[in-house]
Each structure stands twice: as structure tokens, then as C-alpha cells.
Amino acid sequence: MTPVIAIILVLVLAAVLIGLGTAFGGPLLGLILAAVVIIGGLVWFFALAGSKTTTSEVVREAPDQEFFGPGGPDDPTS
């Protein structure tokens, strides 16, 4: 998933939550949800920016997958 698609999905989800909060919980709940989404997004962004680990490093450090055995349900060659 590209970062642009991820950002669009997060924004759409935030809009849906805020809209539902406003429709069913009143404007105050919508404002609270908007504040939570904005603050959570900023925390998430700065946590990722401060991790100093690139995506390629994460992929290189991933453990090798262990399979059940040849011909099993998780065997990619069968």
C-alpha cells in the first residue's frame, strides 16, 4: 500500500468517525472525536518520524518464515 493511499484511508475513516459522532452523539462528541483523531495522527506521525528505521531495514531484519513441511497448507511451492 502506498503512503498516499494510506493517508487517504486514514482521512476517510476520520471523516466517517467525526460524521457519525456528530450525527448520533451531538456536535460535542464530533468535536471530541475530531480532536482525538488529529492528536492521534500527530502522535503517530512523529513516532514514525522519530523511529530512525527505514522500511527497507525493517524488511531486511524480518525473521524467515517457518513452514509446516513440504506439501503442507503453507507450502508456497505446492
N, CA, C and O atoms as CSV, one atom per row, in Angstrom:
chain,resi,resn,atom,element,x,y,z
A,1,MET,N,N,0.849,-1.160,0.000
A,1,MET,CA,C,0.000,0.000,0.000
A,1,MET,C,C,0.897,1.226,0.000
A,1,MET,O,O,1.809,1.347,0.818
A,2,THR,N,N,0.631,2.114,-0.911
A,2,THR,CA,C,1.453,3.317,-0.981
A,2,THR,C,C,1.064,4.276,0.135
A,2,THR,O,O,-0.055,4.218,0.645
A,3,PRO,N,N,1.980,5.156,0.515
A,3,PRO,CA,C,1.674,6.100,1.599
A,3,PRO,C,C,0.493,7.014,1.271
A,3,PRO,O,O,-0.260,7.399,2.166
A,4,VAL,N,N,0.328,7.360,0.003
A,4,VAL,CA,C,-0.780,8.243,-0.370
A,4,VAL,C,C,-2.115,7.557,-0.114
A,4,VAL,O,O,-3.042,8.174,0.413
A,5,ILE,N,N,-2.216,6.280,-0.485
A,5,ILE,CA,C,-3.452,5.544,-0.248
A,5,ILE,C,C,-3.711,5.399,1.247
A,5,ILE,O,O,-4.853,5.511,1.693
A,6,ALA,N,N,-2.663,5.153,2.020
A,6,ALA,CA,C,-2.825,5.025,3.470
A,6,ALA,C,C,-3.324,6.330,4.077
A,6,ALA,O,O,-4.184,6.317,4.957
A,7,ILE,N,N,-2.793,7.449,3.617
A,7,ILE,CA,C,-3.227,8.745,4.145
A,7,ILE,C,C,-4.686,9.000,3.777
A,7,ILE,O,O,-5.460,9.483,4.603
A,8,ILE,N,N,-5.063,8.676,2.542
A,8,ILE,CA,C,-6.456,8.866,2.114
A,8,ILE,C,C,-7.392,7.995,2.952
A,8,ILE,O,O,-8.456,8.453,3.369
A,9,LEU,N,N,-6.998,6.734,3.203
A,9,LEU,CA,C,-7.836,5.854,4.013
A,9,LEU,C,C,-7.993,6.382,5.434
A,9,LEU,O,O,-9.087,6.327,5.996
A,10,VAL,N,N,-6.922,6.889,6.016
A,10,VAL,CA,C,-6.996,7.429,7.373
A,10,VAL,C,C,-7.907,8.653,7.405
A,10,VAL,O,O,-8.701,8.808,8.333
A,11,LEU,N,N,-7.800,9.521,6.402
A,11,LEU,CA,C,-8.644,10.714,6.359
A,11,LEU,C,C,-10.118,10.354,6.169
A,11,LEU,O,O,-10.986,10.959,6.798
A,12,VAL,N,N,-10.405,9.386,5.318
A,12,VAL,CA,C,-11.791,8.961,5.115
A,12,VAL,C,C,-12.344,8.349,6.402
A,12,VAL,O,O,-13.473,8.645,6.792
A,13,LEU,N,N,-11.563,7.507,7.056
A,13,LEU,CA,C,-12.003,6.914,8.319
A,13,LEU,C,C,-12.246,7.988,9.373
A,13,LEU,O,O,-13.224,7.917,10.117
A,14,ALA,N,N,-11.368,8.974,9.442
A,14,ALA,CA,C,-11.555,10.066,10.396
A,14,ALA,C,C,-12.828,10.847,10.085
A,14,ALA,O,O,-13.574,11.208,10.995
A,15,ALA,N,N,-13.079,11.108,8.800
A,15,ALA,CA,C,-14.297,11.834,8.428
A,15,ALA,C,C,-15.546,11.033,8.785
A,15,ALA,O,O,-16.538,11.602,9.241
A,16,VAL,N,N,-15.503,9.728,8.581
A,16,VAL,CA,C,-16.653,8.890,8.927
A,16,VAL,C,C,-16.887,8.904,10.435
A,16,VAL,O,O,-18.026,9.040,10.882
A,17,LEU,N,N,-15.830,8.767,11.215
A,17,LEU,CA,C,-15.977,8.787,12.676
A,17,LEU,C,C,-16.523,10.122,13.164
A,17,LEU,O,O,-17.403,10.160,14.023
A,18,ILE,N,N,-16.004,11.210,12.621
A,18,ILE,CA,C,-16.460,12.527,13.037
A,18,ILE,C,C,-17.917,12.737,12.622
A,18,ILE,O,O,-18.714,13.280,13.388
A,19,GLY,N,N,-18.258,12.304,11.408
A,19,GLY,CA,C,-19.636,12.444,10.947
A,19,GLY,C,C,-20.608,11.636,11.777
A,19,GLY,O,O,-21.674,12.131,12.143
A,20,LEU,N,N,-20.253,10.393,12.081
A,20,LEU,CA,C,-21.128,9.573,12.911
A,20,LEU,C,C,-21.225,10.125,14.327
A,20,LEU,O,O,-22.294,10.101,14.937
A,21,GLY,N,N,-20.127,10.612,14.837
A,21,GLY,CA,C,-20.156,11.206,16.175
A,21,GLY,C,C,-21.037,12.430,16.219
A,21,GLY,O,O,-21.741,12.650,17.204
A,22,THR,N,N,-21.014,13.232,15.168
A,22,THR,CA,C,-21.855,14.417,15.118
A,22,THR,C,C,-23.321,14.039,14.936
A,22,THR,O,O,-24.203,14.644,15.546
A,23,ALA,N,N,-23.582,13.030,14.091
A,23,ALA,CA,C,-24.964,12.653,13.816
A,23,ALA,C,C,-25.627,11.972,15.004
A,23,ALA,O,O,-26.787,12.255,15.302
A,24,PHE,N,N,-24.927,11.093,15.680
A,24,PHE,CA,C,-25.553,10.308,16.735
A,24,PHE,C,C,-25.216,10.772,18.146
A,24,PHE,O,O,-25.940,10.447,19.087
A,25,GLY,N,N,-24.156,11.510,18.309
A,25,GLY,CA,C,-23.761,11.904,19.658
A,25,GLY,C,C,-23.821,13.386,19.895
A,25,GLY,O,O,-23.524,13.844,20.998
A,26,GLY,N,N,-24.191,14.144,18.905
A,26,GLY,CA,C,-24.239,15.586,19.059
A,26,GLY,C,C,-22.925,16.213,18.644
A,26,GLY,O,O,-21.921,15.514,18.502
A,27,PRO,N,N,-22.918,17.518,18.448
A,27,PRO,CA,C,-21.717,18.214,17.978
A,27,PRO,C,C,-20.530,18.096,18.921
A,27,PRO,O,O,-19.383,18.076,18.474
A,28,LEU,N,N,-20.792,18.020,20.211
A,28,LEU,CA,C,-19.685,17.934,21.166
A,28,LEU,C,C,-18.886,16.650,20.979
A,28,LEU,O,O,-17.656,16.667,21.021
A,29,LEU,N,N,-19.589,15.534,20.772
A,29,LEU,CA,C,-18.900,14.268,20.554
A,29,LEU,C,C,-18.111,14.305,19.245
A,29,LEU,O,O,-17.013,13.755,19.162
A,30,GLY,N,N,-18.672,14.952,18.228
A,30,GLY,CA,C,-17.950,15.107,16.964
A,30,GLY,C,C,-16.670,15.902,17.140
A,30,GLY,O,O,-15.642,15.560,16.556
A,31,LEU,N,N,-16.722,16.950,17.932
A,31,LEU,CA,C,-15.515,17.753,18.193
A,31,LEU,C,C,-14.486,16.959,18.994
A,31,LEU,O,O,-13.286,17.052,18.738
A,32,ILE,N,N,-14.960,16.183,19.959
A,32,ILE,CA,C,-14.040,15.356,20.746
A,32,ILE,C,C,-13.374,14.314,19.852
A,32,ILE,O,O,-12.165,14.101,19.939
A,33,LEU,N,N,-14.164,13.661,18.988
A,33,LEU,CA,C,-13.586,12.677,18.075
A,33,LEU,C,C,-12.605,13.320,17.108
A,33,LEU,O,O,-11.565,12.737,16.801
A,34,ALA,N,N,-12.924,14.515,16.626
A,34,ALA,CA,C,-12.007,15.214,15.722
A,34,ALA,C,C,-10.690,15.512,16.430
A,34,ALA,O,O,-9.621,15.327,15.849
A,35,ALA,N,N,-10.756,15.969,17.668
A,35,ALA,CA,C,-9.536,16.267,18.418
A,35,ALA,C,C,-8.720,15.005,18.661
A,35,ALA,O,O,-7.494,15.028,18.551
A,36,VAL,N,N,-9.391,13.902,18.992
A,36,VAL,CA,C,-8.686,12.635,19.227
A,36,VAL,C,C,-8.011,12.154,17.954
A,36,VAL,O,O,-6.871,11.691,17.993
A,37,VAL,N,N,-8.702,12.260,16.824
A,37,VAL,CA,C,-8.139,11.810,15.550
A,37,VAL,C,C,-6.940,12.672,15.167
A,37,VAL,O,O,-5.922,12.145,14.718
A,38,ILE,N,N,-7.043,13.974,15.335
A,38,ILE,CA,C,-5.941,14.873,14.970
A,38,ILE,C,C,-4.738,14.631,15.875
A,38,ILE,O,O,-3.614,14.511,15.387
A,39,ILE,N,N,-4.956,14.557,17.175
A,39,ILE,CA,C,-3.843,14.343,18.104
A,39,ILE,C,C,-3.232,12.959,17.889
A,39,ILE,O,O,-2.010,12.810,17.901
A,40,GLY,N,N,-4.076,11.949,17.693
A,40,GLY,CA,C,-3.558,10.604,17.431
A,40,GLY,C,C,-2.752,10.547,16.149
A,40,GLY,O,O,-1.718,9.881,16.096
A,41,GLY,N,N,-3.211,11.238,15.114
A,41,GLY,CA,C,-2.464,11.281,13.859
A,41,GLY,C,C,-1.115,11.952,14.015
A,41,GLY,O,O,-0.120,11.491,13.456
A,42,LEU,N,N,-1.075,13.047,14.776
A,42,LEU,CA,C,0.203,13.722,15.005
A,42,LEU,C,C,1.167,12.845,15.810
A,42,LEU,O,O,2.357,12.774,15.503
A,43,VAL,N,N,0.645,12.184,16.833
A,43,VAL,CA,C,1.494,11.289,17.632
A,43,VAL,C,C,2.035,10.165,16.755
A,43,VAL,O,O,3.218,9.833,16.826
A,44,TRP,N,N,1.175,9.583,15.933
A,44,TRP,CA,C,1.587,8.501,15.029
A,44,TRP,C,C,2.653,8.994,14.045
A,44,TRP,O,O,3.656,8.314,13.824
A,45,PHE,N,N,2.438,10.166,13.461
A,45,PHE,CA,C,3.392,10.723,12.509
A,45,PHE,C,C,4.748,10.958,13.155
A,45,PHE,O,O,5.773,10.576,12.591
A,46,PHE,N,N,4.772,11.581,14.327
A,46,PHE,CA,C,6.045,11.885,14.974
A,46,PHE,C,C,6.718,10.625,15.516
A,46,PHE,O,O,7.946,10.564,15.584
A,47,ALA,N,N,5.936,9.625,15.899
A,47,ALA,CA,C,6.538,8.357,16.328
A,47,ALA,C,C,7.230,7.680,15.150
A,47,ALA,O,O,8.327,7.142,15.300
A,48,LEU,N,N,6.600,7.704,13.983
A,48,LEU,CA,C,7.230,7.116,12.808
A,48,LEU,C,C,8.442,7.923,12.369
A,48,LEU,O,O,9.459,7.352,11.976
A,49,ALA,N,N,8.342,9.244,12.434
A,49,ALA,CA,C,9.449,10.090,12.012
A,49,ALA,C,C,10.649,9.943,12.950
A,49,ALA,O,O,11.794,10.064,12.513
A,50,GLY,N,N,10.396,9.687,14.220
A,50,GLY,CA,C,11.484,9.578,15.190
A,50,GLY,C,C,12.049,8.182,15.339
A,50,GLY,O,O,12.981,7.985,16.118
A,51,SER,N,N,11.515,7.198,14.615
A,51,SER,CA,C,11.973,5.825,14.816
A,51,SER,C,C,13.349,5.573,14.209
A,51,SER,O,O,14.040,4.645,14.630
A,52,LYS,N,N,13.759,6.367,13.240
A,52,LYS,CA,C,15.071,6.257,12.580
A,52,LYS,C,C,15.302,4.877,11.966
A,52,LYS,O,O,16.445,4.442,11.821
A,53,THR,N,N,14.223,4.194,11.608
A,53,THR,CA,C,14.324,2.902,10.941
A,53,THR,C,C,13.583,3.009,9.619
A,53,THR,O,O,12.394,3.323,9.583
A,54,THR,N,N,14.298,2.744,8.537
A,54,THR,CA,C,13.653,2.817,7.232
A,54,THR,C,C,12.868,1.536,6.969
A,54,THR,O,O,13.082,0.516,7.623
A,55,THR,N,N,11.971,1.607,6.016
A,55,THR,CA,C,11.177,0.430,5.700
A,55,THR,C,C,12.037,-0.697,5.152
A,55,THR,O,O,11.749,-1.869,5.395
A,56,SER,N,N,13.092,-0.359,4.414
A,56,SER,CA,C,13.960,-1.410,3.880
A,56,SER,C,C,14.713,-2.121,5.006
A,56,SER,O,O,14.971,-3.320,4.906
A,57,GLU,N,N,15.068,-1.408,6.072
A,57,GLU,CA,C,15.729,-2.052,7.206
A,57,GLU,C,C,14.774,-3.003,7.927
A,57,GLU,O,O,15.180,-4.079,8.367
A,58,VAL,N,N,13.526,-2.613,8.045
A,58,VAL,CA,C,12.539,-3.477,8.693
A,58,VAL,C,C,12.373,-4.765,7.903
A,58,VAL,O,O,12.289,-5.844,8.489
A,59,VAL,N,N,12.326,-4.665,6.572
A,59,VAL,CA,C,12.159,-5.854,5.737
A,59,VAL,C,C,13.379,-6.750,5.835
A,59,VAL,O,O,13.241,-7.970,5.914
A,60,ARG,N,N,14.580,-6.166,5.831
A,60,ARG,CA,C,15.802,-6.972,5.917
A,60,ARG,C,C,15.920,-7.686,7.255
A,60,ARG,O,O,16.474,-8.784,7.318
A,61,GLU,N,N,15.413,-7.088,8.319
A,61,GLU,CA,C,15.538,-7.674,9.653
A,61,GLU,C,C,14.390,-8.624,10.007
A,61,GLU,O,O,14.385,-9.200,11.096
A,62,ALA,N,N,13.432,-8.794,9.116
A,62,ALA,CA,C,12.298,-9.678,9.391
A,62,ALA,C,C,12.785,-11.127,9.472
A,62,ALA,O,O,13.629,-11.544,8.679
A,63,PRO,N,N,12.257,-11.891,10.425
A,63,PRO,CA,C,12.689,-13.290,10.544
A,63,PRO,C,C,12.170,-14.122,9.373
A,63,PRO,O,O,11.135,-13.816,8.782
A,64,ASP,N,N,12.918,-15.185,9.054
A,64,ASP,CA,C,12.491,-16.087,7.992
A,64,ASP,C,C,11.263,-16.864,8.442
A,64,ASP,O,O,11.136,-17.236,9.609
A,65,GLN,N,N,10.359,-17.101,7.492
A,65,GLN,CA,C,9.134,-17.818,7.812
A,65,GLN,C,C,9.411,-19.307,7.924
A,65,GLN,O,O,10.147,-19.873,7.115
A,66,GLU,N,N,8.816,-19.939,8.931
A,66,GLU,CA,C,8.962,-21.374,9.112
A,66,GLU,C,C,7.698,-22.063,8.610
A,66,GLU,O,O,6.585,-21.679,8.970
A,67,PHE,N,N,7.881,-23.085,7.775
A,67,PHE,CA,C,6.757,-23.796,7.198
A,67,PHE,C,C,6.500,-25.095,7.964
A,67,PHE,O,O,7.380,-25.601,8.661
A,68,PHE,N,N,5.275,-25.632,7.825
A,68,PHE,CA,C,4.924,-26.901,8.471
A,68,PHE,C,C,5.700,-28.062,7.877
A,68,PHE,O,O,6.077,-28.984,8.601
A,69,GLY,N,N,5.945,-28.037,6.587
A,69,GLY,CA,C,6.654,-29.113,5.916
A,69,GLY,C,C,6.291,-29.132,4.443
A,69,GLY,O,O,5.398,-28.402,4.016
A,70,PRO,N,N,6.973,-29.959,3.661
A,70,PRO,CA,C,6.681,-29.986,2.233
A,70,PRO,C,C,5.278,-30.501,1.966
A,70,PRO,O,O,4.860,-31.514,2.527
A,71,GLY,N,N,4.561,-29.802,1.109
A,71,GLY,CA,C,3.214,-30.195,0.745
A,71,GLY,C,C,2.141,-29.763,1.732
A,71,GLY,O,O,0.965,-30.082,1.556
A,72,GLY,N,N,2.543,-29.037,2.772
A,72,GLY,CA,C,1.586,-28.589,3.765
A,72,GLY,C,C,0.748,-27.438,3.266
A,72,GLY,O,O,0.940,-26.967,2.145
A,73,PRO,N,N,-0.190,-26.974,4.096
A,73,PRO,CA,C,-1.074,-25.898,3.677
A,73,PRO,C,C,-0.363,-24.559,3.464
A,73,PRO,O,O,-0.896,-23.678,2.789
A,74,ASP,N,N,0.816,-24.402,4.024
A,74,ASP,CA,C,1.532,-23.149,3.868
A,74,ASP,C,C,2.744,-23.273,2.954
A,74,ASP,O,O,3.584,-22.374,2.930
A,75,ASP,N,N,2.854,-24.347,2.215
A,75,ASP,CA,C,3.995,-24.554,1.304
A,75,ASP,C,C,3.770,-23.725,0.029
A,75,ASP,O,O,2.819,-23.969,-0.713
A,76,PRO,N,N,4.655,-22.739,-0.218
A,76,PRO,CA,C,4.441,-21.894,-1.395
A,76,PRO,C,C,4.720,-22.603,-2.722
A,76,PRO,O,O,4.334,-22.100,-3.777
A,77,THR,N,N,5.378,-23.753,-2.686
A,77,THR,CA,C,5.721,-24.431,-3.943
A,77,THR,C,C,4.706,-25.500,-4.344
A,77,THR,O,O,4.821,-26.078,-5.425
A,78,SER,N,N,3.710,-25.775,-3.488
A,78,SER,CA,C,2.754,-26.831,-3.854
A,78,SER,C,C,1.464,-26.242,-4.376
A,78,SER,O,O,0.547,-26.983,-4.731
